[in-house]
Amino acid sequence: MRLQLRTCEVRSWRVSDLEPLVRYANNRSIWLNLRDRFPHPYTKSDGQRFIRTMRQADPETAFAIAVDGEAAGGIGFMLQHDVDRASAEIGYWLGEPFWGRGIATEALAAVTRHAIEAHGLTRVFAVPFAHNTASCRVLEKAGYALEGRLRRSAIKDGRILDQLQYAFIKPERDE
C-alpha cells in the first residue's frame, strides 16, 4: 500500500526501514504514550520482528509514515470482530524530530479514509491517554470527535490513567 501525501508518504513497511525504525522508536517520550506491547527500550531485534510480522500480515493494516523516503513513524488499525466488525481502532506514533509539522494529522486522515474504504467500516476510533494533548489535537484536526472519558481505565509506567475515546464516523450519506 502507498499513499503519497503532502507532508509524508504512508506505505508498506520495508526491510530497509529497520535502522530509522529503531532510531525513532527507541524514545521514552514516545513509549509513554503507547500501549505496553510497544517495547522500551526498542531494540534492533524488536524492529526486525515487527517488520517481519507486518510484511506477512494479511490484510495489511499497519504502515510506515515516511518523510523524505525515511520511515519516521508508524500508523495502523486493528479491525474489530463479531458485532463490532464495522469498526477499527487506530493508533500512530511519529519520531520526535517530526513533531509539530502536521505529518501525523495528514497521515491519520488518509489512513482513516483508507480503512473505511478498503474494509467497509462505518467507524474508526482511537483511545489516547487523556494527558496526551498533542495526540488529542491530531485526532481533532483529522476530523475525529471526542466521545467520552474512560476514567482510570489504563495503567502505564505504574500510573493509573484516564483515556479519551475519539471516533471518526463515516457519513451516513455515503452508505
Phi, psi and chi 1 to 4 in degrees:
 res  aa     phi    psi   chi1   chi2   chi3   chi4
   1 MET       -  145.3 -161.7  -84.6  -69.3      -
   2 ARG  -151.8  124.9 -178.8  178.3  177.8  -82.7
   3 LEU  -122.8  111.3  -58.4  171.1      -      -
   4 GLN   -86.6  118.4 -176.1   61.9   53.4      -
   5 LEU  -115.0  177.4  -52.7  173.5      -      -
   6 ARG   -67.0  -45.6 -174.1 -179.2   52.5   76.0
   7 THR   -98.5  -13.4   60.9      -      -      -
   8 CYS  -163.8  179.5   64.6      -      -      -
   9 GLU  -124.8  133.6  174.3 -174.3   30.2      -
  10 VAL  -104.6  124.0  176.0      -      -      -
  11 ARG  -150.6  171.5   59.3  164.2  170.8   75.0
  12 SER   -62.5  149.8  -59.0      -      -      -
  13 TRP   -69.4  144.7  -75.5   98.6      -      -
  14 ARG  -121.3  153.9  -58.8  173.3 -178.5  160.5
  15 VAL   -58.1  -35.5  172.9      -      -      -
  16 SER   -69.7   -6.4   60.4      -      -      -
  17 ASP   -80.9   -5.3  -68.6  -30.5      -      -
  18 LEU   -55.4  -52.5  178.6   61.5      -      -
  19 GLU   -62.2  -50.4 -172.0  -87.3  -36.2      -
  20 PRO   -67.9  -32.1   16.1  -25.4      -      -
  21 LEU   -57.8  -51.4  168.3   61.8      -      -
  22 VAL   -65.2  -41.3  172.9      -      -      -
  23 ARG   -60.3  -45.9 -179.8  172.7    4.5  110.1
  24 TYR   -84.2  -32.3  -63.7  125.0      -      -
  25 ALA   -76.2  -25.3      -      -      -      -
  26 ASN   -81.3   69.6 -171.2   28.3      -      -
  27 ASN  -145.3  116.7 -179.4  -36.5      -      -
  28 ARG   -58.5  -34.8 -176.9  170.6  166.8   77.7
  29 SER   -62.7  -34.2  -64.3      -      -      -
  30 ILE   -74.3  -48.5  -69.1  170.3      -      -
  31 TRP   -55.5  -37.9  173.6   81.0      -      -
  32 LEU   -61.9  -19.4  -78.8  170.7      -      -
  33 ASN  -109.4    9.9  -72.4  -57.1      -      -
  34 LEU  -120.1  169.3  -61.9  175.8      -      -
  35 ARG   -67.0  158.5  -65.6 -178.4 -174.1 -103.9
  36 ASP   -65.6  -19.7  -76.4  -13.3      -      -
  37 ARG   -67.7  -15.2   68.9  174.8  166.4 -106.5
  38 PHE   -83.5  110.9 -169.5   94.4      -      -
  39 PRO   -72.1  154.5   19.3  -22.9      -      -
  40 HIS  -147.8  127.4 -176.1   73.8      -      -
  41 PRO   -64.3  156.2   16.9  -22.1      -      -
  42 TYR   -97.8  113.3 -160.7  101.0      -      -
  43 THR  -101.2  170.7   66.3      -      -      -
  44 LYS   -59.9  -41.4 -177.3  176.8  178.4 -179.2
  45 SER   -66.9  -33.6   63.0      -      -      -
  46 ASP   -61.5  -45.4  -66.8  -38.1      -      -
  47 GLY   -64.4  -42.5      -      -      -      -
  48 GLN   -61.9  -45.6  -70.9  168.7  -33.3      -
  49 ARG   -62.4  -44.7 -175.9  171.9   32.8 -100.1
  50 PHE   -62.2  -50.9  173.1   76.5      -      -
  51 ILE   -61.9  -42.4  -69.9  172.0      -      -
  52 ARG   -59.6  -45.5 -177.3  173.8   48.0 -108.0
  53 THR   -64.4  -43.4  -58.4      -      -      -
  54 MET   -67.3  -35.6  -66.2  -53.9  101.6      -
  55 ARG   -70.9  -19.6  -69.2  177.5   52.6   80.6
  56 GLN   -97.5   -7.9  -65.3  170.5   -9.1      -
  57 ALA   -66.7  137.6      -      -      -      -
  58 ASP  -146.1  109.4 -175.1   24.0      -      -
  59 PRO   -78.4  158.1   29.6  -34.8      -      -
  60 GLU   -77.7  119.8 -176.8 -179.3   26.4      -
  61 THR  -131.3    6.4   59.8      -      -      -
  62 ALA  -131.3  134.8      -      -      -      -
  63 PHE  -137.4  156.5  -48.8   99.2      -      -
  64 ALA   -82.8  143.5      -      -      -      -
  65 ILE  -100.4  112.4  -60.1  171.6      -      -
  66 ALA  -107.8  137.0      -      -      -      -
  67 VAL  -121.6  123.2  177.1      -      -      -
  68 ASP    52.8   39.9  -62.2  -33.7      -      -
  69 GLY    84.6  -10.6      -      -      -      -
  70 GLU  -104.3  134.0  178.9 -179.2   65.3      -
  71 ALA   -61.0  122.6      -      -      -      -
  72 ALA  -119.0   -2.7      -      -      -      -
  73 GLY   174.8 -170.5      -      -      -      -
  74 GLY  -143.9  156.3      -      -      -      -
  75 ILE  -147.9  140.5 -173.5  164.9      -      -
  76 GLY  -163.8  167.0      -      -      -      -
  77 PHE  -134.7  150.7   53.2   92.2      -      -
  78 MET  -110.8  113.0  -67.2 -177.1  -62.7      -
  79 LEU   -64.3  137.6  -62.8  168.0      -      -
  80 GLN   -89.8  170.9  -56.5  -62.0  -69.2      -
  81 HIS  -128.2  173.0  -56.4  -77.9      -      -
  82 ASP    57.0 -131.9 -156.9  -60.5      -      -
  83 VAL   -70.2  -15.1  -63.0      -      -      -
  84 ASP   -92.3   10.4  -61.0  -41.0      -      -
  85 ARG   -65.9   -8.8   65.0 -172.9  173.3  -88.0
  86 ALA   -88.2    4.8      -      -      -      -
  87 SER  -123.4  159.4  -63.2      -      -      -
  88 ALA  -144.2  145.7      -      -      -      -
  89 GLU   -95.7  134.1 -179.4  177.3    3.8      -
  90 ILE  -113.7  148.1 -160.7  162.3      -      -
  91 GLY  -147.5  159.8      -      -      -      -
  92 TYR  -160.3  159.5   49.4   88.0      -      -
  93 TRP  -151.3  156.8   66.6  -87.1      -      -
  94 LEU  -141.3  137.9 -167.7   60.5      -      -
  95 GLY   -55.8  141.8      -      -      -      -
  96 GLU   -54.8  -36.6 -163.0  166.8   -5.2      -
  97 PRO   -63.2  -12.7  -22.3   32.1      -      -
  98 PHE  -104.8    1.7  -55.1   95.5      -      -
  99 TRP   -65.8  149.1  -67.3   -3.1      -      -
 100 GLY    77.3   16.1      -      -      -      -
 101 ARG  -114.5    7.6  -66.0  169.8   38.0 -174.3
 102 GLY    80.7    4.0      -      -      -      -
 103 ILE   -67.2  -49.5  -64.5  166.3      -      -
 104 ALA   -62.2  -39.7      -      -      -      -
 105 THR   -62.8  -47.1  -60.2      -      -      -
 106 GLU   -65.4  -42.1 -171.8  178.9   29.9      -
 107 ALA   -64.5  -42.8      -      -      -      -
 108 LEU   -61.4  -46.7  175.8   61.2      -      -
 109 ALA   -60.9  -43.1      -      -      -      -
 110 ALA   -67.7  -43.3      -      -      -      -
 111 VAL   -71.7  -31.7  173.5      -      -      -
 112 THR   -60.8  -48.3  -61.4      -      -      -
 113 ARG   -59.9  -44.4  -74.8 -170.7  -54.8  -86.7
 114 HIS   -59.9  -46.7  167.5   75.3      -      -
 115 ALA   -60.8  -45.0      -      -      -      -
 116 ILE   -63.3  -47.2  -71.9  170.2      -      -
 117 GLU   -70.2  -44.6  -67.3  166.1    7.3      -
 118 ALA   -74.7  -25.7      -      -      -      -
 119 HIS  -121.8    8.5  -61.8  -78.3      -      -
 120 GLY    62.7   36.0      -      -      -      -
 121 LEU   -82.7  157.1  -56.5  175.2      -      -
 122 THR  -111.5  -12.3   59.5      -      -      -
 123 ARG  -152.7  133.7 -179.6  174.7 -168.6  -80.4
 124 VAL  -125.6  131.6  179.7      -      -      -
 125 PHE  -130.6  160.3   68.0   95.3      -      -
 126 ALA  -138.4  151.3      -      -      -      -
 127 VAL  -132.6   74.2 -170.6      -      -      -
 128 PRO   -75.6  158.0   29.9  -35.7      -      -
 129 PHE   -64.0  142.7  -62.6  126.7      -      -
 130 ALA   -61.2  -30.7      -      -      -      -
 131 HIS   -75.4  -10.9   68.2  -97.8      -      -
 132 ASN   -85.9   71.5 -170.6   -8.7      -      -
 133 THR   -63.6  -31.1   55.4      -      -      -
 134 ALA   -64.7  -44.1      -      -      -      -
 135 SER   -66.7  -38.7 -172.4      -      -      -
 136 CYS   -60.6  -40.1  -65.8      -      -      -
 137 ARG   -66.5  -40.3 -175.1   69.7 -172.8  123.2
 138 VAL   -58.2  -46.9  164.6      -      -      -
 139 LEU   -60.2  -46.3  -73.2  157.7      -      -
 140 GLU   -62.8  -43.5  -68.9  163.7    1.7      -
 141 LYS   -66.9  -24.7  -71.3 -175.9  -17.8 -169.6
 142 ALA   -88.0    4.8      -      -      -      -
 143 GLY    96.5    9.5      -      -      -      -
 144 TYR   -83.1  148.2  -78.0   67.2      -      -
 145 ALA  -114.2  140.3      -      -      -      -
 146 LEU   -69.4  126.2  177.2   63.1      -      -
 147 GLU  -102.8  -27.7  -66.4 -174.3  -39.2      -
 148 GLY   172.1  173.0      -      -      -      -
 149 ARG  -108.5  128.4  177.3  178.0  -72.7  -94.6
 150 LEU   -99.5   96.0  -53.1  169.9      -      -
 151 ARG   -70.2  131.8  -64.9  178.0   55.2 -134.1
 152 ARG    49.6   44.3  -61.7  176.9   53.6   85.5
 153 SER  -100.5   -4.7   59.1      -      -      -
 154 ALA  -141.9  156.3      -      -      -      -
 155 ILE  -123.3  124.3  -60.8  173.2      -      -
 156 LYS  -139.6  129.0 -177.0   66.2 -179.7 -173.4
 157 ASP    55.1   36.5 -161.1   31.0      -      -
 158 GLY    80.0    3.8      -      -      -      -
 159 ARG  -112.5  140.4  -64.4  177.5   38.1 -135.2
 160 ILE   -85.9  128.6  -62.9  175.3      -      -
 161 LEU  -128.6  155.2  -56.3  170.9      -      -
 162 ASP   -83.5  151.9  -70.8   -0.2      -      -
 163 GLN  -121.9  157.0  -63.6  178.1   95.9      -
 164 LEU  -113.8  141.9  -60.7  176.6      -      -
 165 GLN  -106.8  121.5 -179.4  146.0  -26.2      -
 166 TYR  -114.6  150.3  -78.3   85.3      -      -
 167 ALA  -145.8  147.9      -      -      -      -
 168 PHE  -110.1  121.9 -177.7   95.3      -      -
 169 ILE  -107.6  127.9  -51.6  -62.2      -      -
 170 LYS   -61.4  129.4  178.2 -177.3  174.1 -175.3
 171 PRO   -57.8  136.2  -22.3   32.2      -      -
 172 GLU   -62.0  -28.6  -70.9 -174.9   35.4      -
 173 ARG   -64.4  -19.9   67.6 -179.1 -177.8  -82.6
 174 ASP   -85.0   -7.7  -68.3  -15.9      -      -
 175 GLU   -78.9      -  -68.4  179.4    1.2      -
